[in-house]
Amino acid sequence: MTALHYCAIRALSDSIRQRKISPVEIVRTMLDRIATLDASLHSYITVMGDQALARARITENEIRRGQWRGPLHGVPLAVKDLFYTKDAPTTAGMSIYRDFTPDYDATVIERLYGAGAILLGKLTLTEGAYTNNHPMYPVPLNPWHAEYWAGTSSSGSGVATAAGLTYGALSTDTGGSIRFPAACNNVTGIKPTWSRVSRYGVFTLSHSLDHVGPFARSMEDAAAILSVIAGADDRDPTSLRASVPDYLAATQRGVKGLKIGVDESFISFNTHPEVVAAVESARNVLQGLGAKIRPFSFPSPYQALRGWFDICGAETARVHAATYPSRAADYHAGMAGLIEHGRTVTAETVADAWVRRLEFSGRLAASFEDVDLLLIPTMTTPTPTLAELEAFGANDDVLLQMIRYTAPFDLSGNPTIVLPAGFSSARVPISMQLVGKHLSEDMLCAAGHAFQQATDWHLRRPIS
């Protein structure tokens, strides 16, 4: 029998609706687990215990009266601590904002509350959602192995979801910050099409690169969350106006007849053999389920990737203009370095980066004419050790290789999903990634769920 803290959202939702279990009981169980485990895992910056119990009582009364709001009603979730919440601080992982409590909720928070979800708390992130944690906030530890990376910016979201400290989480992805933690912690992550999900009330790293999406332990659970948060928002003028499919229903469509592109050379070049083997195994599974595997030529992303830092730096400097350099002493080295780069990079360099970005995005869009989805790794290696990660950061070319499977799709805005796909010889997670055309999240949900119905990687848990 599945432990309550690892229960699937759909099963939990059914039990809540049938009044077999109380939202109050669930929240208390989750808060007890957080209190027991998170002192060592560090996935939460703020635990919203009183607020969660108050909402649990409200949802319990609503359900008793037959007021059913859908599959998230009464389900405890958590969010990366850059989503504005008026009943708890929003730190953005920065010392400057450690006591900042907004006077409004982000649009996605409103939508979660409107669906009856309950927030357990705010999850740990790197400073300003860039690469390094500010020293005042402990770094989340990978629950599979403390000496291995837990992922970058959204590491708290990946750790909490994997360890059964939440049933799912909201996060952001600018260069891989949903997908790296999903990969390292053996959970499912969705980076939707750019602005498929509103960014109103979300602390910004880079306006044109930030994406909002969910973490969960399965494709089905992630689809349930995405169905609630996606859609146009008048308060975010960049949000897409397209109608929102029922992503949860889409998980049942299967992959029969879908054309999935595979570029053997792109997948294998400078990529660890165990990662290549996991992706090849996933290809065989999908083909066995009825997908049509097609050879694919992935357009070179490297010129565009070299411009990612220029675009992100320039946009980040704009975001922090009110506090940097006036409060530069409050910034840690990594974030300060990005902002300094953004303040000094020339207009010609940023313009060139944008041209390269647009050219790559156009080539990628054209390449989708003959396929529905792409199958690629998430990282060039299995989950790396912390020592290996430090070595990556010392070599720009190695770092460029590391982000080559993630950042291209922040630049192009294409939706992607990350799925558990195996374990390395060191017994740490390996994942794979599916990429779709703009607004093809429903197709990705269908393919992801079909893959997880045929495999059990996503059912492995790091701790009991």
C-alpha positions in Angstrom: 0.0 0.0 0.0 1.3 3.4 -1.0 2.2 5.6 2.0 -0.1 8.7 2.3 2.8 11.1 1.7 3.6 9.4 -1.6 0.0 9.0 -2.8 -0.8 10.1 -6.4 -2.8 13.2 -6.7 -5.7 11.5 -8.5 -5.9 8.7 -5.9 -5.7 11.3 -3.1 -8.3 13.4 -4.7 -10.7 10.5 -5.0 -10.3 9.6 -1.4 -10.9 13.2 -0.4 -14.0 13.6 -2.5 -15.4 10.3 -1.2 -14.6 11.6 2.3 -12.4 8.6 3.1 -9.8 10.9 4.3 -9.9 14.5 5.6 -7.8 17.4 4.1 -7.0 18.3 7.7 -5.6 14.8 8.4 -3.5 15.0 5.2 -2.1 18.4 6.0 -1.2 17.3 9.5 0.6 14.2 8.2 2.5 16.3 5.7 3.5 19.0 8.3 4.7 16.2 10.6 6.8 14.7 7.8 8.3 18.1 6.9 9.2 18.7 10.6 10.9 15.3 10.8 12.8 15.3 7.5 13.4 18.8 6.3 15.8 19.9 9.0 18.3 17.8 7.0 16.9 18.2 3.4 16.4 22.0 3.6 13.7 22.1 0.9 11.5 24.7 2.6 12.3 28.3 3.4 8.9 28.9 5.0 6.5 26.3 6.2 2.9 27.8 6.2 1.5 25.4 8.8 -1.2 27.6 10.3 -2.4 28.8 6.9 -2.4 25.3 5.5 -4.5 24.0 8.4 -6.9 26.9 8.1 -7.4 26.2 4.3 -7.7 22.5 5.0 -10.7 23.1 7.4 -12.3 25.3 4.7 -11.9 22.7 2.0 -13.2 20.0 4.3 -16.4 21.9 4.9 -16.8 22.6 1.2 -16.4 19.0 0.4 -18.9 18.0 3.1 -21.4 20.4 1.5 -20.8 18.9 -2.0 -18.9 21.9 -3.3 -16.3 20.0 -5.4 -13.7 22.2 -7.2 -11.8 19.5 -9.1 -8.8 17.2 -8.7 -6.7 19.6 -6.7 -9.4 20.3 -4.1 -7.9 19.6 -0.7 -4.5 18.6 -2.1 -1.4 20.1 -0.4 1.2 21.6 -2.7 4.1 24.0 -2.3 5.7 26.7 -4.4 9.2 28.0 -5.1 9.7 31.1 -3.0 9.5 33.6 -5.8 5.7 33.4 -6.2 4.0 36.2 -4.4 1.9 35.2 -1.5 0.1 37.7 0.7 -0.1 35.4 3.7 3.6 34.5 3.8 7.0 36.1 2.9 8.4 35.9 -0.6 12.2 36.0 -0.3 13.3 35.1 -3.9 16.2 33.5 -2.1 17.7 36.9 -1.4 18.7 38.5 1.9 17.1 41.8 0.8 13.7 40.3 0.7 13.8 38.0 3.7 11.0 40.0 5.4 9.1 41.0 2.3 5.4 39.9 2.3 3.5 41.1 -0.8 0.0 42.6 -0.6 -1.3 40.3 -3.3 -1.1 36.8 -4.6 0.5 35.8 -7.9 -2.0 34.8 -10.6 -1.0 31.1 -10.3 -1.4 31.2 -6.5 -4.9 32.6 -7.0 -5.6 29.8 -9.5 -4.4 27.1 -7.1 -6.5 28.5 -4.3 -9.5 28.8 -6.7 -9.1 25.0 -7.4 -9.1 24.3 -3.7 -5.4 23.4 -3.4 -3.6 24.0 -0.1 -0.1 25.5 0.2 2.2 23.8 2.7 4.9 26.5 2.2 7.5 28.2 0.1 10.4 26.2 -1.3 14.2 26.9 -1.3 15.8 28.5 -4.4 19.0 30.0 -5.4 19.6 33.7 -5.0 17.2 35.6 -7.3 16.6 32.2 -9.1 20.1 32.2 -10.7 22.8 29.6 -9.9 24.0 29.9 -6.3 22.3 29.9 -3.0 22.7 33.0 -0.8 24.7 32.0 2.3 21.7 32.8 4.6 19.7 29.9 3.1 20.8 26.3 3.4 21.3 24.4 0.1 18.8 21.6 -0.4 20.2 18.1 -0.3 19.5 15.4 -2.8 17.4 12.8 -1.0 18.9 10.0 -3.1 22.4 10.8 -2.1 23.6 13.9 -0.2 26.9 14.1 -2.1 25.1 14.5 -5.4 23.5 17.6 -7.0 19.9 18.4 -6.3 19.6 20.7 -9.3 19.9 24.4 -9.7 17.4 27.3 -8.9 14.4 25.1 -8.2 16.2 22.5 -6.1 13.9 22.8 -3.2 10.9 22.0 -5.4 12.6 18.9 -6.7 13.7 17.7 -3.3 10.4 18.3 -1.6 8.5 16.5 -4.4 10.8 13.5 -4.4 11.0 13.1 -0.6 7.2 13.2 -0.1 7.1 16.6 1.5 4.5 17.9 -1.0 2.4 16.3 -3.7 3.6 18.7 -6.3 5.2 22.1 -6.7 5.2 25.2 -8.8 8.6 26.6 -10.1 10.3 28.5 -12.8 12.7 27.6 -15.6 15.1 30.1 -17.3 17.9 27.9 -18.4 16.9 24.5 -17.0 15.7 25.2 -13.4 12.6 22.9 -13.6 14.3 20.3 -15.6 17.7 19.9 -13.8 16.0 19.4 -10.3 13.4 17.0 -11.9 16.2 15.0 -13.4 18.4 14.9 -10.3 15.5 14.0 -8.0 13.7 11.5 -10.2 10.5 13.4 -10.6 8.4 14.7 -13.5 8.7 18.4 -14.6 6.9 20.4 -17.2 8.4 23.6 -18.8 5.4 24.8 -20.8 5.5 27.1 -23.8 6.8 30.5 -22.9 3.9 32.5 -21.3 1.5 29.6 -21.4 1.4 30.2 -17.7 1.1 33.8 -16.3 4.2 35.4 -14.7 2.2 38.1 -12.9 3.3 38.2 -9.3 6.4 36.1 -10.0 9.8 37.5 -9.1 11.7 37.8 -12.4 15.1 36.6 -13.3 14.8 37.3 -17.1 11.5 38.5 -18.6 12.0 36.8 -22.0 13.4 33.5 -20.7 11.4 32.8 -17.5 8.8 30.0 -17.8 6.4 28.8 -15.0 5.6 25.2 -14.6 4.9 22.3 -12.2 6.8 19.5 -10.6 5.1 16.2 -9.6 5.9 12.5 -9.1 4.0 11.5 -12.3 2.9 12.9 -15.6 -0.7 12.6 -14.6 -0.2 14.6 -11.4 1.8 17.3 -13.3 -0.9 17.5 -15.9 -3.6 18.1 -13.2 -1.6 21.1 -11.9 -0.9 22.5 -15.4 -4.6 22.4 -16.2 -5.3 24.7 -13.3 -2.5 27.3 -13.8 -2.3 27.6 -17.6 -4.2 30.3 -19.6 -4.4 33.9 -20.4 -4.1 36.6 -17.7 -4.9 40.3 -18.4 -2.4 41.3 -15.7 0.4 39.7 -17.7 0.2 41.2 -21.2 2.7 38.6 -22.5 0.5 35.7 -21.5 -0.8 33.6 -24.4 -4.5 33.9 -25.3 -4.9 30.4 -26.7 -7.6 28.2 -25.1 -6.4 25.6 -22.5 -7.0 21.9 -23.2 -7.8 19.4 -20.4 -4.2 18.2 -19.9 -5.3 15.5 -17.4 -7.7 14.1 -20.0 -5.0 14.3 -22.6 -2.8 11.9 -20.7 -5.2 9.1 -21.8 -4.6 9.5 -25.5 -1.5 7.4 -25.9 1.3 7.8 -28.5 0.1 5.5 -31.3 1.0 7.2 -34.6 2.9 10.1 -33.0 6.1 10.9 -35.0 9.0 11.3 -32.6 12.3 12.7 -33.9 15.7 11.3 -32.7 19.0 12.8 -33.6 21.5 10.1 -32.8 24.6 12.3 -33.2 23.2 15.2 -31.0 22.2 12.7 -28.3 25.5 10.9 -28.2 28.0 13.7 -28.7 30.0 14.2 -25.4 27.2 12.5 -23.5 27.7 9.8 -20.9 27.1 6.3 -22.2 24.6 5.5 -19.4 22.5 8.5 -20.4 22.6 7.5 -24.1 21.6 4.0 -23.2 18.6 5.3 -21.1 17.4 7.5 -23.9 17.7 4.6 -26.4 15.7 2.4 -24.0 13.0 5.1 -23.8 12.9 5.3 -27.6 12.3 1.6 -27.8 9.5 1.8 -25.2 7.8 4.6 -27.1 8.2 2.7 -30.4 6.7 -0.4 -28.7 3.7 1.7 -27.7 3.0 2.7 -31.3 5.1 5.9 -31.8 6.9 6.3 -35.1 10.5 7.0 -34.6 12.0 9.4 -37.2 15.6 10.4 -37.9 16.0 14.1 -37.1 18.7 16.7 -37.6 18.8 19.1 -34.6 19.8 22.6 -35.6 23.1 23.6 -33.8 22.2 25.5 -30.7 25.7 26.6 -29.7 25.8 30.2 -31.1 22.4 30.9 -29.5 23.5 29.3 -26.2 26.5 31.6 -26.0 24.1 34.5 -26.1 21.9 33.2 -23.3 24.2 34.8 -20.7 24.1 38.2 -22.5 20.3 38.2 -22.7 19.8 37.0 -19.2 22.4 39.3 -17.8 21.0 42.4 -19.4 17.4 41.6 -18.4 18.4 40.7 -14.9 20.3 44.0 -14.5 17.1 45.8 -15.4 15.1 43.8 -12.8 17.5 44.7 -10.0 18.2 48.4 -11.0 16.5 49.6 -7.8 18.8 47.6 -5.5 21.9 47.1 -7.5 24.5 48.6 -7.2 23.0 50.7 -4.3 22.9 47.5 -2.2 25.6 45.5 -3.9 26.9 44.3 -0.5 23.7 42.3 0.0 24.3 40.3 -3.1 26.3 37.1 -3.3 29.0 36.6 -5.9 27.1 34.5 -8.5 24.1 36.9 -8.7 26.3 40.0 -8.5 28.4 38.6 -11.4 25.4 38.1 -13.6 24.1 41.7 -12.9 27.5 43.2 -13.5 27.7 41.4 -16.8 24.3 42.7 -17.7 25.3 46.3 -16.7 28.4 46.2 -18.9 27.5 44.1 -21.9 27.2 46.2 -25.0 24.0 46.8 -26.9 25.6 45.3 -30.0 26.4 42.1 -28.1 22.8 41.8 -26.8 21.4 42.5 -30.3 23.6 39.8 -31.8 22.5 37.4 -29.1 18.9 38.1 -30.0 19.5 37.6 -33.7 21.2 34.2 -33.0 18.3 33.4 -30.7 15.7 34.2 -33.4 17.6 32.3 -36.1 17.9 29.2 -33.9 14.2 29.4 -33.0 13.2 29.6 -36.6 15.3 26.7 -37.6 13.9 24.6 -34.8 10.3 25.5 -35.8 11.0 24.5 -39.4 12.5 21.1 -38.2 9.2 20.2 -36.5 7.5 20.0 -39.9 8.2 16.3 -40.1 7.8 15.3 -36.5 5.5 15.8 -33.6 7.9 15.5 -30.7 11.7 15.3 -30.1 13.4 12.8 -27.7 16.6 14.0 -26.1 18.5 13.7 -22.8 18.0 16.3 -20.0 21.7 16.4 -19.1 24.9 15.0 -20.7 25.6 13.0 -17.5 23.7 11.1 -14.9 23.1 13.2 -11.7 26.6 14.6 -11.0 28.3 14.7 -7.7 28.7 18.1 -6.0 32.5 17.9 -6.7 31.9 17.2 -10.4 29.5 20.1 -10.6 32.1 22.5 -9.1 34.5 21.3 -11.9 31.8 22.0 -14.5 31.5 25.6 -13.3 35.3 26.2 -13.8 35.1 25.4 -17.6 32.9 27.5 -19.8 32.9 24.9 -22.6 31.9 22.1 -20.2 29.1 24.3 -18.7 27.9 25.1 -22.3 27.7 21.3 -22.9 25.8 20.8 -19.7 23.0 23.2 -20.6 22.8 22.2 -24.3 19.7 20.0 -23.7 17.8 22.6 -21.6 18.6 26.2 -22.4 17.8 26.0 -26.1 14.2 25.6 -25.3 14.1 28.6 -23.0 15.5 30.6 -25.9 12.9 29.2 -28.3 10.0 29.0 -25.9 9.2 25.4 -26.9 7.4 23.2 -24.2 9.3 20.3 -22.8 8.8 17.6 -20.2 11.4 15.7 -18.1 10.6 12.1 -17.2 12.6 9.6 -15.0 14.3 7.1 -17.3 16.6 5.0 -15.2 19.4 4.9 -12.7 23.2 5.1 -13.2 25.7 2.5 -12.0 26.1 4.9 -8.9 22.4 4.4 -8.3 21.4 8.0 -9.0 18.7 9.2 -11.4 18.9 9.5 -15.1 16.1 11.3 -17.0 15.0 12.0 -20.6 13.3 14.9 -22.2 10.5 15.2 -24.7 10.2 18.5 -26.7 7.1 19.7 -28.5 5.9 22.5 -30.8 4.6 25.6 -29.2 1.3 24.9 -27.3 1.7 21.1 -27.7 1.6 20.4 -23.9 -1.4 18.1 -24.4 0.7 15.9 -26.7 3.6 15.9 -24.3 1.3 14.9 -21.5 -0.1 12.0 -23.6 3.4 10.8 -24.4 4.7 11.2 -20.9 1.9 9.3 -19.3 2.1 6.5 -21.9 5.8 6.1 -21.1 5.2 6.0 -17.4 2.4 3.4 -17.8 5.0 1.2 -19.5 7.9 1.8 -17.0 8.3 2.1 -13.3 11.2 4.5 -12.9 8.9 7.3 -11.7 7.6 5.0 -8.9 11.1 4.7 -7.2 11.4 6.6 -4.0 14.6 7.8 -2.2 13.3 7.4 1.3 10.3 5.7 3.0 
